[in-house]
Amino acid sequence: MPSTKHTHKHVEAADIAHHVATKLDEIGQRYTSGRRMIVESLTAAKRPLSIPEILETTTGLAQSSAYRNLTVLENAGVVVRVITTDEWARFELSEDIMGHHHHMVCSKCGWVDDVRIPDAMEHELDAALAKVASKAGFVMAHHRLDVVGICKACK
């Protein structure tokens, strides 16, 4: 069974800023004000955000700048893209920062919400998925799980 550690983190903003700055430095990038605004927006959010949602929560950040900065933050490994069923990808801080979790994705409107499940269930999932991977000759490092369905608003 893979040695994934499931954590439910509460991370302070200063710790997030330090982590992001360090990861950006590792790829030769700076923690600019635009990147800081995006990280602060994603930190405050309780779920992954689309670019329009990020722009609603930031001041003076152009859409083209948001795209460029999100790409750099993704390359640094501090932001991950969550693919949905609508035209907008959603973005969130990496599990290194926010802890392991899963997503519920609405197949009608593309809404995404975070889901955390109990550690015992996570370990059962790891064991089952490692068994499936092993049968396919695959060595599992970790898992990501999206539950796709219809949200309350679309029902």
C-alpha positions in Angstrom: 0.0 0.0 0.0 1.4 3.5 -0.8 2.6 5.6 2.0 0.3 8.5 1.5 -0.2 10.7 4.4 -3.7 12.2 4.7 -3.7 15.5 6.6 -6.3 18.0 7.4 -4.2 21.2 7.5 -4.9 24.6 9.0 -2.1 26.6 7.6 -1.3 30.2 8.5 -1.1 32.8 5.8 2.5 33.6 6.6 3.4 29.9 6.3 1.6 29.8 2.9 3.4 32.9 1.7 6.8 31.5 2.8 6.1 28.1 1.1 5.0 29.8 -2.1 7.9 32.1 -2.2 10.3 29.2 -1.6 8.7 27.1 -4.4 8.8 30.0 -6.8 12.4 30.7 -6.0 13.2 27.0 -6.8 12.1 27.6 -10.4 13.7 31.1 -10.7 10.5 33.1 -10.2 9.6 35.8 -7.7 6.5 36.1 -5.5 5.1 39.2 -7.3 2.0 41.2 -6.1 -0.1 39.5 -8.8 0.9 36.0 -7.6 0.3 37.1 -4.0 -3.2 38.3 -4.9 -4.0 34.9 -6.5 -2.6 32.9 -3.6 -4.6 35.0 -1.1 -7.8 34.6 -3.2 -7.3 30.8 -3.3 -6.4 30.7 0.4 -9.6 32.5 1.4 -11.8 30.3 -0.8 -13.4 27.2 0.6 -13.4 25.5 -2.8 -11.5 25.7 -6.2 -12.1 28.9 -8.1 -12.4 29.7 -11.8 -10.4 32.6 -13.3 -13.5 34.9 -13.3 -14.0 34.1 -9.6 -10.4 34.8 -8.9 -10.7 38.2 -10.7 -13.8 39.0 -8.6 -11.8 38.7 -5.4 -8.7 40.6 -6.6 -8.1 44.3 -7.3 -6.4 45.5 -10.4 -5.4 42.0 -11.7 -5.9 41.7 -15.5 -7.3 38.5 -16.9 -4.2 38.0 -19.0 -2.0 38.5 -16.0 -4.1 36.0 -14.0 -3.5 33.4 -16.7 0.2 34.0 -16.8 0.6 34.0 -13.0 -1.5 30.9 -12.6 0.7 29.1 -15.1 3.8 30.1 -13.1 2.2 29.0 -9.8 1.2 25.7 -11.4 4.8 25.2 -12.6 6.0 25.8 -9.1 3.7 23.2 -7.8 1.7 25.4 -5.4 -1.5 25.7 -7.5 -3.3 22.8 -9.2 -5.9 22.9 -11.9 -9.2 21.0 -11.3 -10.8 20.0 -14.6 -14.6 20.4 -14.6 -17.5 19.9 -17.0 -17.9 23.5 -18.0 -15.6 25.8 -19.9 -13.7 27.0 -16.9 -11.0 25.1 -15.1 -10.9 25.7 -11.4 -7.7 26.4 -9.4 -6.7 25.6 -5.8 -3.7 25.6 -3.7 -1.8 22.2 -3.7 -2.3 19.5 -1.2 1.2 20.3 0.1 -0.4 23.5 1.4 -4.0 22.6 2.1 -4.0 18.9 2.9 -5.4 15.9 1.1 -9.0 16.1 -0.1 -11.3 15.2 -3.0 -13.8 17.1 -5.2 -17.5 17.0 -6.0 -18.1 18.2 -9.5 -21.5 19.2 -11.0 -21.8 17.8 -14.5 -24.4 20.5 -15.4 -22.9 23.7 -14.2 -19.3 22.8 -13.5 -19.4 23.8 -9.8 -16.7 22.2 -7.7 -16.6 21.7 -4.0 -13.9 20.2 -1.7 -14.7 17.0 0.2 -12.7 15.6 3.1 -13.4 12.1 4.2 -12.4 10.3 7.4 -8.8 8.9 7.6 -10.1 5.4 8.0 -12.0 5.6 4.7 -9.0 7.2 3.0 -6.9 4.2 4.1 -9.5 1.8 2.7 -9.5 3.7 -0.6 -5.7 3.6 -0.7 -5.8 -0.2 -0.2 -8.5 -0.8 -2.8 -6.9 1.5 -5.4 -3.4 0.1 -4.8 -4.8 -3.4 -5.4 -6.4 -2.3 -8.7 -3.2 -0.6 -9.7 -1.1 -3.6 -8.8 -3.3 -5.9 -10.9 -2.6 -3.6 -13.9 1.2 -3.7 -13.2 1.0 -0.1 -11.9 2.6 1.3 -8.7 0.3 3.8 -7.1 1.9 6.9 -5.6 -1.3 8.6 -4.4 -4.9 9.1 -5.5 -7.2 11.9 -6.5 -11.0 11.4 -6.5 -13.7 13.4 -8.2 -17.3 12.6 -7.5 -19.3 13.7 -10.5 -23.0 14.4 -10.2 -25.6 17.1 -10.0 -25.3 19.9 -7.4 -28.2 21.1 -5.2 -28.7 24.2 -7.4 -29.1 22.2 -10.6 -31.3 19.4 -9.2 
